[in-house]
Amino acid sequence: MEKVTLNVEGMSCGHCVKAVEGSVGALNGVSSVKVDLTNKKVDIEYNNDEVTLETIKETIDDQGYEVK
């Protein structure tokens, strides 16, 4: 398992948290997603044999948020 913390811009409310946690959490290989709205960070634990970090970043981008 890999753990990564991403800086994500554009999140501002509970809907944003649900959108990111729901979309990333639905990816095969992602075991946990936790959004820290105050610090604009997303902690993700994933199996890199099943999903790439690039796919995770693209999924967040697809929700309308920018990964820094």
C-alpha positions, 0 to 999 in steps of 0.5 A, a space after each residue: 500500500 502507498 500513502 500520499 497527501 495531495 494539495 487540492 485547490 478549489 474545495 470549499 464545502 461539504 459537497 466538495 468533500 463528498 465529491 472527492 471522497 466519493 469519486 476517489 474512494 470508488 476507484 479500485 485499489 483505493 482503500 481510504 480517502 480523507 479530505 482535510 478541507 481547512 488545509 486543502 489536503 487529501 490523504 489517500 491510501 491505495 494499492 499501486 498495483 491496481 490504480 496509479 497516482 495519475 489516475 487518482 489525480 485525474 479523478 480529482 481533476 474531473 470533479 472540478 478541483 486542481 491538484 497542486 
